Amino acid sequence: MRKSLFSEAVRDRALSIAGVEKGRIAADIGAGTGFITEGLVRKGLQVIAVDRSEAMLAEIEEVRAF
Ligand SMILES: C[S@@+](CC[C@H](N)C(=O)[O-])C[C@H]1O[C@@H](n2cnc3c(N)ncnc32)[C@H](O)[C@@H]1O
């Protein structure tokens, strides 16, 4: 579902424009399946991911293993 919304290239461009920096801590509020969280982790940030949906939080567990 996430890739039908926007691609990893678009995500990476958005994170680049946002000026995210390795070693920083980010809060991903409404993290959903963790698509943005994953992009942040890949860039070397620590991420606090928050979502009100237990089902979404279960999916995001996969990102923790990254
Ligand atoms: C469009 S999805 C987010 C997509 C996600 N950012 C990604 O990169 O794939 C919106 C998410 O926000 C969550 N959400 C909506 N209202 C919220 C709230 N008040 N507190 C926490 N999460 C919320 C929903 O459960 C849903 O998973």
PDB file of the backbone (N, CA, C, O) and the ligand in Angstrom, with CONECT records:
HET    LIG  A 101      27
ATOM      1  N   MET A   1       0.832  -1.194   0.000  1.00  0.00           N
ATOM      2  CA  MET A   1       0.000   0.000   0.000  1.00  0.00           C
ATOM      3  C   MET A   1       0.876   1.256   0.000  1.00  0.00           C
ATOM      4  O   MET A   1       0.615   2.193  -0.754  1.00  0.00           O
ATOM      5  N   ARG A   2       1.906   1.276   0.838  1.00  0.00           N
ATOM      6  CA  ARG A   2       2.706   2.489   1.001  1.00  0.00           C
ATOM      7  C   ARG A   2       3.360   2.923  -0.312  1.00  0.00           C
ATOM      8  O   ARG A   2       3.421   4.113  -0.622  1.00  0.00           O
ATOM      9  N   LYS A   3       3.857   1.923  -1.096  1.00  0.00           N
ATOM     10  CA  LYS A   3       4.545   2.296  -2.323  1.00  0.00           C
ATOM     11  C   LYS A   3       3.586   2.758  -3.406  1.00  0.00           C
ATOM     12  O   LYS A   3       4.001   3.381  -4.384  1.00  0.00           O
ATOM     13  N   SER A   4       2.293   2.452  -3.233  1.00  0.00           N
ATOM     14  CA  SER A   4       1.331   2.976  -4.191  1.00  0.00           C
ATOM     15  C   SER A   4       1.057   4.450  -3.914  1.00  0.00           C
ATOM     16  O   SER A   4       0.540   5.164  -4.773  1.00  0.00           O
ATOM     17  N   LEU A   5       1.405   4.898  -2.718  1.00  0.00           N
ATOM     18  CA  LEU A   5       1.196   6.312  -2.377  1.00  0.00           C
ATOM     19  C   LEU A   5       2.367   7.150  -2.872  1.00  0.00           C
ATOM     20  O   LEU A   5       2.180   8.146  -3.571  1.00  0.00           O
ATOM     21  N   PHE A   6       3.570   6.739  -2.505  1.00  0.00           N
ATOM     22  CA  PHE A   6       4.748   7.405  -3.049  1.00  0.00           C
ATOM     23  C   PHE A   6       5.956   6.493  -2.923  1.00  0.00           C
ATOM     24  O   PHE A   6       6.003   5.613  -2.063  1.00  0.00           O
ATOM     25  N   SER A   7       6.927   6.715  -3.791  1.00  0.00           N
ATOM     26  CA  SER A   7       8.065   5.806  -3.901  1.00  0.00           C
ATOM     27  C   SER A   7       9.151   6.114  -2.868  1.00  0.00           C
ATOM     28  O   SER A   7       9.118   7.145  -2.196  1.00  0.00           O
ATOM     29  N   GLU A   8      10.100   5.206  -2.762  1.00  0.00           N
ATOM     30  CA  GLU A   8      11.243   5.458  -1.885  1.00  0.00           C
ATOM     31  C   GLU A   8      12.023   6.678  -2.359  1.00  0.00           C
ATOM     32  O   GLU A   8      12.571   7.418  -1.542  1.00  0.00           O
ATOM     33  N   ALA A   9      12.078   6.893  -3.665  1.00  0.00           N
ATOM     34  CA  ALA A   9      12.797   8.068  -4.191  1.00  0.00           C
ATOM     35  C   ALA A   9      12.133   9.359  -3.723  1.00  0.00           C
ATOM     36  O   ALA A   9      12.811  10.321  -3.361  1.00  0.00           O
ATOM     37  N   VAL A  10      10.804   9.372  -3.733  1.00  0.00           N
ATOM     38  CA  VAL A  10      10.081  10.568  -3.269  1.00  0.00           C
ATOM     39  C   VAL A  10      10.304  10.750  -1.773  1.00  0.00           C
ATOM     40  O   VAL A  10      10.507  11.866  -1.296  1.00  0.00           O
ATOM     41  N   ARG A  11      10.262   9.638  -1.038  1.00  0.00           N
ATOM     42  CA  ARG A  11      10.501   9.715   0.410  1.00  0.00           C
ATOM     43  C   ARG A  11      11.893  10.286   0.690  1.00  0.00           C
ATOM     44  O   ARG A  11      12.053  11.181   1.520  1.00  0.00           O
ATOM     45  N   ASP A  12      12.903   9.750  -0.020  1.00  0.00           N
ATOM     46  CA  ASP A  12      14.271  10.202   0.222  1.00  0.00           C
ATOM     47  C   ASP A  12      14.449  11.675  -0.135  1.00  0.00           C
ATOM     48  O   ASP A  12      15.182  12.403   0.535  1.00  0.00           O
ATOM     49  N   ARG A  13      13.775  12.100  -1.188  1.00  0.00           N
ATOM     50  CA  ARG A  13      13.841  13.514  -1.577  1.00  0.00           C
ATOM     51  C   ARG A  13      13.205  14.388  -0.494  1.00  0.00           C
ATOM     52  O   ARG A  13      13.733  15.443  -0.139  1.00  0.00           O
ATOM     53  N   ALA A  14      12.078  13.936   0.014  1.00  0.00           N
ATOM     54  CA  ALA A  14      11.392  14.696   1.062  1.00  0.00           C
ATOM     55  C   ALA A  14      12.264  14.795   2.315  1.00  0.00           C
ATOM     56  O   ALA A  14      12.343  15.850   2.944  1.00  0.00           O
ATOM     57  N   LEU A  15      12.915  13.692   2.669  1.00  0.00           N
ATOM     58  CA  LEU A  15      13.774  13.721   3.859  1.00  0.00           C
ATOM     59  C   LEU A  15      14.988  14.604   3.627  1.00  0.00           C
ATOM     60  O   LEU A  15      15.478  15.260   4.546  1.00  0.00           O
ATOM     61  N   SER A  16      15.468  14.615   2.388  1.00  0.00           N
ATOM     62  CA  SER A  16      16.605  15.474   2.060  1.00  0.00           C
ATOM     63  C   SER A  16      16.210  16.943   2.189  1.00  0.00           C
ATOM     64  O   SER A  16      16.950  17.744   2.760  1.00  0.00           O
ATOM     65  N   ILE A  17      15.042  17.288   1.658  1.00  0.00           N
ATOM     66  CA  ILE A  17      14.556  18.667   1.743  1.00  0.00           C
ATOM     67  C   ILE A  17      14.343  19.065   3.210  1.00  0.00           C
ATOM     68  O   ILE A  17      14.559  20.213   3.598  1.00  0.00           O
ATOM     69  N   ALA A  18      13.916  18.088   4.004  1.00  0.00           N
ATOM     70  CA  ALA A  18      13.668  18.369   5.427  1.00  0.00           C
ATOM     71  C   ALA A  18      14.991  18.553   6.191  1.00  0.00           C
ATOM     72  O   ALA A  18      14.995  19.037   7.323  1.00  0.00           O
ATOM     73  N   GLY A  19      16.103  18.165   5.569  1.00  0.00           N
ATOM     74  CA  GLY A  19      17.404  18.378   6.195  1.00  0.00           C
ATOM     75  C   GLY A  19      17.696  17.436   7.342  1.00  0.00           C
ATOM     76  O   GLY A  19      18.374  17.809   8.300  1.00  0.00           O
ATOM     77  N   VAL A  20      17.185  16.207   7.254  1.00  0.00           N
ATOM     78  CA  VAL A  20      17.454  15.273   8.345  1.00  0.00           C
ATOM     79  C   VAL A  20      18.938  14.918   8.373  1.00  0.00           C
ATOM     80  O   VAL A  20      19.579  14.794   7.330  1.00  0.00           O
ATOM     81  N   GLU A  21      19.468  14.759   9.572  1.00  0.00           N
ATOM     82  CA  GLU A  21      20.895  14.504   9.738  1.00  0.00           C
ATOM     83  C   GLU A  21      21.127  13.261  10.579  1.00  0.00           C
ATOM     84  O   GLU A  21      20.464  13.043  11.594  1.00  0.00           O
ATOM     85  N   LYS A  22      22.086  12.447  10.137  1.00  0.00           N
ATOM     86  CA  LYS A  22      22.486  11.248  10.866  1.00  0.00           C
ATOM     87  C   LYS A  22      22.795  11.598  12.317  1.00  0.00           C
ATOM     88  O   LYS A  22      23.425  12.614  12.609  1.00  0.00           O
ATOM     89  N   GLY A  23      22.335  10.726  13.224  1.00  0.00           N
ATOM     90  CA  GLY A  23      22.630  10.920  14.636  1.00  0.00           C
ATOM     91  C   GLY A  23      21.566  11.704  15.385  1.00  0.00           C
ATOM     92  O   GLY A  23      21.568  11.737  16.615  1.00  0.00           O
ATOM     93  N   ARG A  24      20.653  12.336  14.650  1.00  0.00           N
ATOM     94  CA  ARG A  24      19.591  13.098  15.311  1.00  0.00           C
ATOM     95  C   ARG A  24      18.478  12.152  15.750  1.00  0.00           C
ATOM     96  O   ARG A  24      18.459  10.978  15.380  1.00  0.00           O
ATOM     97  N   ILE A  25      17.562  12.681  16.536  1.00  0.00           N
ATOM     98  CA  ILE A  25      16.390  11.925  16.969  1.00  0.00           C
ATOM     99  C   ILE A  25      15.171  12.564  16.314  1.00  0.00           C
ATOM    100  O   ILE A  25      15.000  13.782  16.352  1.00  0.00           O
ATOM    101  N   ALA A  26      14.318  11.723  15.707  1.00  0.00           N
ATOM    102  CA  ALA A  26      13.112  12.224  15.053  1.00  0.00           C
ATOM    103  C   ALA A  26      11.876  11.604  15.694  1.00  0.00           C
ATOM    104  O   ALA A  26      11.919  10.472  16.178  1.00  0.00           O
ATOM    105  N   ALA A  27      10.787  12.343  15.694  1.00  0.00           N
ATOM    106  CA  ALA A  27       9.488  11.820  16.122  1.00  0.00           C
ATOM    107  C   ALA A  27       8.621  11.677  14.872  1.00  0.00           C
ATOM    108  O   ALA A  27       8.390  12.648  14.152  1.00  0.00           O
ATOM    109  N   ASP A  28       8.147  10.467  14.626  1.00  0.00           N
ATOM    110  CA  ASP A  28       7.262  10.195  13.491  1.00  0.00           C
ATOM    111  C   ASP A  28       5.873   9.962  14.074  1.00  0.00           C
ATOM    112  O   ASP A  28       5.555   8.863  14.530  1.00  0.00           O
ATOM    113  N   ILE A  29       5.058  11.001  14.054  1.00  0.00           N
ATOM    114  CA  ILE A  29       3.732  10.940  14.677  1.00  0.00           C
ATOM    115  C   ILE A  29       2.696  10.542  13.626  1.00  0.00           C
ATOM    116  O   ILE A  29       2.553  11.208  12.600  1.00  0.00           O
ATOM    117  N   GLY A  30       1.979   9.451  13.893  1.00  0.00           N
ATOM    118  CA  GLY A  30       1.095   8.872  12.884  1.00  0.00           C
ATOM    119  C   GLY A  30       1.939   8.083  11.899  1.00  0.00           C
ATOM    120  O   GLY A  30       1.812   8.232  10.684  1.00  0.00           O
ATOM    121  N   ALA A  31       2.795   7.245  12.444  1.00  0.00           N
ATOM    122  CA  ALA A  31       3.820   6.557  11.641  1.00  0.00           C
ATOM    123  C   ALA A  31       3.253   5.488  10.723  1.00  0.00           C
ATOM    124  O   ALA A  31       3.928   5.057   9.788  1.00  0.00           O
ATOM    125  N   GLY A  32       2.035   5.057  10.972  1.00  0.00           N
ATOM    126  CA  GLY A  32       1.410   4.057  10.099  1.00  0.00           C
ATOM    127  C   GLY A  32       2.238   2.792  10.004  1.00  0.00           C
ATOM    128  O   GLY A  32       2.644   2.227  11.020  1.00  0.00           O
ATOM    129  N   THR A  33       2.487   2.350   8.790  1.00  0.00           N
ATOM    130  CA  THR A  33       3.253   1.115   8.591  1.00  0.00           C
ATOM    131  C   THR A  33       4.752   1.333   8.748  1.00  0.00           C
ATOM    132  O   THR A  33       5.525   0.375   8.716  1.00  0.00           O
ATOM    133  N   GLY A  34       5.166   2.584   8.917  1.00  0.00           N
ATOM    134  CA  GLY A  34       6.570   2.860   9.185  1.00  0.00           C
ATOM    135  C   GLY A  34       7.403   3.191   7.962  1.00  0.00           C
ATOM    136  O   GLY A  34       8.630   3.092   7.997  1.00  0.00           O
ATOM    137  N   PHE A  35       6.752   3.579   6.892  1.00  0.00           N
ATOM    138  CA  PHE A  35       7.486   3.893   5.665  1.00  0.00           C
ATOM    139  C   PHE A  35       8.454   5.061   5.876  1.00  0.00           C
ATOM    140  O   PHE A  35       9.621   4.987   5.493  1.00  0.00           O
ATOM    141  N   ILE A  36       7.963   6.120   6.479  1.00  0.00           N
ATOM    142  CA  ILE A  36       8.828   7.275   6.761  1.00  0.00           C
ATOM    143  C   ILE A  36       9.836   6.907   7.850  1.00  0.00           C
ATOM    144  O   ILE A  36      11.006   7.285   7.779  1.00  0.00           O
ATOM    145  N   THR A  37       9.373   6.171   8.847  1.00  0.00           N
ATOM    146  CA  THR A  37      10.273   5.730   9.915  1.00  0.00           C
ATOM    147  C   THR A  37      11.460   4.975   9.332  1.00  0.00           C
ATOM    148  O   THR A  37      12.609   5.219   9.701  1.00  0.00           O
ATOM    149  N   GLU A  38      11.169   4.061   8.421  1.00  0.00           N
ATOM    150  CA  GLU A  38      12.223   3.269   7.790  1.00  0.00           C
ATOM    151  C   GLU A  38      13.224   4.165   7.059  1.00  0.00           C
ATOM    152  O   GLU A  38      14.433   3.945   7.134  1.00  0.00           O
ATOM    153  N   GLY A  39      12.716   5.168   6.359  1.00  0.00           N
ATOM    154  CA  GLY A  39      13.604   6.090   5.649  1.00  0.00           C
ATOM    155  C   GLY A  39      14.504   6.847   6.610  1.00  0.00           C
ATOM    156  O   GLY A  39      15.685   7.057   6.331  1.00  0.00           O
ATOM    157  N   LEU A  40      13.949   7.252   7.734  1.00  0.00           N
ATOM    158  CA  LEU A  40      14.735   7.971   8.742  1.00  0.00           C
ATOM    159  C   LEU A  40      15.803   7.073   9.352  1.00  0.00           C
ATOM    160  O   LEU A  40      16.944   7.491   9.546  1.00  0.00           O
ATOM    161  N   VAL A  41      15.418   5.828   9.654  1.00  0.00           N
ATOM    162  CA  VAL A  41      16.375   4.877  10.236  1.00  0.00           C
ATOM    163  C   VAL A  41      17.510   4.617   9.254  1.00  0.00           C
ATOM    164  O   VAL A  41      18.673   4.539   9.649  1.00  0.00           O
ATOM    165  N   ARG A  42      17.173   4.483   7.981  1.00  0.00           N
ATOM    166  CA  ARG A  42      18.203   4.241   6.959  1.00  0.00           C
ATOM    167  C   ARG A  42      19.173   5.404   6.860  1.00  0.00           C
ATOM    168  O   ARG A  42      20.326   5.219   6.471  1.00  0.00           O
ATOM    169  N   LYS A  43      18.719   6.600   7.209  1.00  0.00           N
ATOM    170  CA  LYS A  43      19.596   7.770   7.178  1.00  0.00           C
ATOM    171  C   LYS A  43      20.365   7.944   8.489  1.00  0.00           C
ATOM    172  O   LYS A  43      21.094   8.920   8.664  1.00  0.00           O
ATOM    173  N   GLY A  44      20.194   6.983   9.414  1.00  0.00           N
ATOM    174  CA  GLY A  44      20.996   6.993  10.628  1.00  0.00           C
ATOM    175  C   GLY A  44      20.407   7.773  11.779  1.00  0.00           C
ATOM    176  O   GLY A  44      21.115   8.139  12.717  1.00  0.00           O
ATOM    177  N   LEU A  45      19.107   8.030  11.711  1.00  0.00           N
ATOM    178  CA  LEU A  45      18.456   8.707  12.831  1.00  0.00           C
ATOM    179  C   LEU A  45      17.858   7.683  13.788  1.00  0.00           C
ATOM    180  O   LEU A  45      17.528   6.565  13.393  1.00  0.00           O
ATOM    181  N   GLN A  46      17.725   8.077  15.037  1.00  0.00           N
ATOM    182  CA  GLN A  46      16.908   7.313  15.972  1.00  0.00           C
ATOM    183  C   GLN A  46      15.498   7.857  15.841  1.00  0.00           C
ATOM    184  O   GLN A  46      15.309   9.071  15.760  1.00  0.00           O
ATOM    185  N   VAL A  47      14.513   6.983  15.819  1.00  0.00           N
ATOM    186  CA  VAL A  47      13.145   7.435  15.576  1.00  0.00           C
ATOM    187  C   VAL A  47      12.201   6.968  16.677  1.00  0.00           C
ATOM    188  O   VAL A  47      12.182   5.797  17.055  1.00  0.00           O
ATOM    189  N   ILE A  48      11.430   7.906  17.172  1.00  0.00           N
ATOM    190  CA  ILE A  48      10.324   7.586  18.075  1.00  0.00           C
ATOM    191  C   ILE A  48       9.076   7.583  17.212  1.00  0.00           C
ATOM    192  O   ILE A  48       8.618   8.635  16.766  1.00  0.00           O
ATOM    193  N   ALA A  49       8.524   6.396  16.975  1.00  0.00           N
ATOM    194  CA  ALA A  49       7.354   6.262  16.102  1.00  0.00           C
ATOM    195  C   ALA A  49       6.107   6.083  16.949  1.00  0.00           C
ATOM    196  O   ALA A  49       6.055   5.231  17.836  1.00  0.00           O
ATOM    197  N   VAL A  50       5.105   6.903  16.660  1.00  0.00           N
ATOM    198  CA  VAL A  50       3.863   6.895  17.430  1.00  0.00           C
ATOM    199  C   VAL A  50       2.697   6.663  16.485  1.00  0.00           C
ATOM    200  O   VAL A  50       2.631   7.266  15.414  1.00  0.00           O
ATOM    201  N   ASP A  51       1.785   5.798  16.877  1.00  0.00           N
ATOM    202  CA  ASP A  51       0.552   5.619  16.114  1.00  0.00           C
ATOM    203  C   ASP A  51      -0.529   5.121  17.062  1.00  0.00           C
ATOM    204  O   ASP A  51      -0.253   4.380  18.006  1.00  0.00           O
ATOM    205  N   ARG A  52      -1.767   5.539  16.797  1.00  0.00           N
ATOM    206  CA  ARG A  52      -2.858   5.130  17.683  1.00  0.00           C
ATOM    207  C   ARG A  52      -3.387   3.747  17.342  1.00  0.00           C
ATOM    208  O   ARG A  52      -4.175   3.178  18.098  1.00  0.00           O
ATOM    209  N   SER A  53      -2.962   3.204  16.216  1.00  0.00           N
ATOM    210  CA  SER A  53      -3.462   1.912  15.753  1.00  0.00           C
ATOM    211  C   SER A  53      -2.534   0.777  16.169  1.00  0.00           C
ATOM    212  O   SER A  53      -1.360   0.756  15.799  1.00  0.00           O
ATOM    213  N   GLU A  54      -3.070  -0.164  16.941  1.00  0.00           N
ATOM    214  CA  GLU A  54      -2.280  -1.342  17.345  1.00  0.00           C
ATOM    215  C   GLU A  54      -1.817  -2.118  16.121  1.00  0.00           C
ATOM    216  O   GLU A  54      -0.702  -2.639  16.093  1.00  0.00           O
ATOM    217  N   ALA A  55      -2.685  -2.195  15.102  1.00  0.00           N
ATOM    218  CA  ALA A  55      -2.341  -2.940  13.888  1.00  0.00           C
ATOM    219  C   ALA A  55      -1.147  -2.295  13.180  1.00  0.00           C
ATOM    220  O   ALA A  55      -0.269  -2.994  12.674  1.00  0.00           O
ATOM    221  N   MET A  56      -1.120  -0.967  13.147  1.00  0.00           N
ATOM    222  CA  MET A  56       0.002  -0.262  12.519  1.00  0.00           C
ATOM    223  C   MET A  56       1.273  -0.453  13.341  1.00  0.00           C
ATOM    224  O   MET A  56       2.355  -0.628  12.781  1.00  0.00           O
ATOM    225  N   LEU A  57       1.148  -0.420  14.648  1.00  0.00           N
ATOM    226  CA  LEU A  57       2.318  -0.596  15.510  1.00  0.00           C
ATOM    227  C   LEU A  57       2.898  -2.000  15.349  1.00  0.00           C
ATOM    228  O   LEU A  57       4.110  -2.190  15.456  1.00  0.00           O
ATOM    229  N   ALA A  58       2.040  -2.974  15.095  1.00  0.00           N
ATOM    230  CA  ALA A  58       2.525  -4.335  14.868  1.00  0.00           C
ATOM    231  C   ALA A  58       3.341  -4.389  13.579  1.00  0.00           C
ATOM    232  O   ALA A  58       4.369  -5.062  13.513  1.00  0.00           O
ATOM    233  N   GLU A  59       2.874  -3.674  12.558  1.00  0.00           N
ATOM    234  CA  GLU A  59       3.619  -3.655  11.283  1.00  0.00           C
ATOM    235  C   GLU A  59       4.963  -2.966  11.441  1.00  0.00           C
ATOM    236  O   GLU A  59       5.964  -3.392  10.865  1.00  0.00           O
ATOM    237  N   ILE A  60       4.975  -1.914  12.212  1.00  0.00           N
ATOM    238  CA  ILE A  60       6.193  -1.123  12.340  1.00  0.00           C
ATOM    239  C   ILE A  60       7.278  -1.882  13.102  1.00  0.00           C
ATOM    240  O   ILE A  60       8.449  -1.508  13.037  1.00  0.00           O
ATOM    241  N   GLU A  61       6.915  -2.919  13.807  1.00  0.00           N
ATOM    242  CA  GLU A  61       7.906  -3.739  14.496  1.00  0.00           C
ATOM    243  C   GLU A  61       8.971  -4.239  13.528  1.00  0.00           C
ATOM    244  O   GLU A  61      10.121  -4.442  13.918  1.00  0.00           O
ATOM    245  N   GLU A  62       8.595  -4.439  12.268  1.00  0.00           N
ATOM    246  CA  GLU A  62       9.549  -4.904  11.263  1.00  0.00           C
ATOM    247  C   GLU A  62      10.693  -3.907  11.089  1.00  0.00           C
ATOM    248  O   GLU A  62      11.830  -4.304  10.834  1.00  0.00           O
ATOM    249  N   VAL A  63      10.399  -2.627  11.225  1.00  0.00           N
ATOM    250  CA  VAL A  63      11.416  -1.585  11.053  1.00  0.00           C
ATOM    251  C   VAL A  63      12.447  -1.674  12.181  1.00  0.00           C
ATOM    252  O   VAL A  63      13.623  -1.371  11.981  1.00  0.00           O
ATOM    253  N   ARG A  64      12.001  -2.085  13.350  1.00  0.00           N
ATOM    254  CA  ARG A  64      12.906  -2.186  14.501  1.00  0.00           C
ATOM    255  C   ARG A  64      14.032  -3.169  14.234  1.00  0.00           C
ATOM    256  O   ARG A  64      15.133  -3.032  14.767  1.00  0.00           O
ATOM    257  N   ALA A  65      13.744  -4.162  13.402  1.00  0.00           N
ATOM    258  CA  ALA A  65      14.759  -5.181  13.130  1.00  0.00           C
ATOM    259  C   ALA A  65      15.739  -4.754  12.059  1.00  0.00           C
ATOM    260  O   ALA A  65      16.704  -5.456  11.759  1.00  0.00           O
ATOM    261  N   PHE A  66      15.472  -3.574  11.480  1.00  0.00           N
ATOM    262  CA  PHE A  66      16.312  -3.109  10.389  1.00  0.00           C
ATOM    263  C   PHE A  66      17.702  -2.752  10.878  1.00  0.00           C
ATOM    264  O   PHE A  66      18.548  -2.338  10.085  1.00  0.00           O
TER     265      PHE A  66
HETATM  266  C1  LIG A 101      -1.655   8.058   6.299  1.00  0.00           C
HETATM  267  S1  LIG A 101      -1.191   7.075   7.677  1.00  0.00           S1+
HETATM  268  C2  LIG A 101       0.499   7.478   7.946  1.00  0.00           C
HETATM  269  C3  LIG A 101       1.443   6.982   6.935  1.00  0.00           C
HETATM  270  C4  LIG A 101       2.876   6.951   7.405  1.00  0.00           C
HETATM  271  N1  LIG A 101       3.370   8.258   7.807  1.00  0.00           N
HETATM  272  C5  LIG A 101       3.801   6.319   6.375  1.00  0.00           C
HETATM  273  O1  LIG A 101       4.868   6.850   6.154  1.00  0.00           O
HETATM  274  O2  LIG A 101       3.438   5.284   5.802  1.00  0.00           O1-
HETATM  275  C6  LIG A 101      -1.843   8.007   9.071  1.00  0.00           C
HETATM  276  C7  LIG A 101      -1.599   7.321  10.408  1.00  0.00           C
HETATM  277  O3  LIG A 101      -1.860   8.257  11.455  1.00  0.00           O
HETATM  278  C8  LIG A 101      -2.394   7.547  12.546  1.00  0.00           C
HETATM  279  N2  LIG A 101      -3.085   8.520  13.388  1.00  0.00           N
HETATM  280  C9  LIG A 101      -4.164   9.267  13.084  1.00  0.00           C
HETATM  281  N3  LIG A 101      -4.510  10.050  14.111  1.00  0.00           N
HETATM  282  C10 LIG A 101      -3.621   9.798  15.104  1.00  0.00           C
HETATM  283  C11 LIG A 101      -3.467  10.302  16.424  1.00  0.00           C
HETATM  284  N4  LIG A 101      -4.288  11.225  16.928  1.00  0.00           N
HETATM  285  N5  LIG A 101      -2.452   9.840  17.164  1.00  0.00           N
HETATM  286  C12 LIG A 101      -1.604   8.886  16.667  1.00  0.00           C
HETATM  287  N6  LIG A 101      -1.698   8.368  15.414  1.00  0.00           N
HETATM  288  C13 LIG A 101      -2.705   8.822  14.652  1.00  0.00           C
HETATM  289  C14 LIG A 101      -3.278   6.496  11.897  1.00  0.00           C
HETATM  290  O4  LIG A 101      -3.479   5.375  12.747  1.00  0.00           O
HETATM  291  C15 LIG A 101      -2.504   6.130  10.637  1.00  0.00           C
HETATM  292  O5  LIG A 101      -1.712   4.969  10.831  1.00  0.00           O
CONECT  266  267
CONECT  267  266  268  275
CONECT  268  267  269
CONECT  269  268  270
CONECT  270  269  271  272
CONECT  271  270
CONECT  272  270  273  274
CONECT  273  272
CONECT  274  272
CONECT  275  267  276
CONECT  276  275  277  291
CONECT  277  276  278
CONECT  278  277  279  289
CONECT  279  278  280  288
CONECT  280  279  281
CONECT  281  280  282
CONECT  282  281  283  288
CONECT  283  282  284  285
CONECT  284  283
CONECT  285  283  286
CONECT  286  285  287
CONECT  287  286  288
CONECT  288  279  282  287
CONECT  289  278  290  291
CONECT  290  289
CONECT  291  276  289  292
CONECT  292  291
END
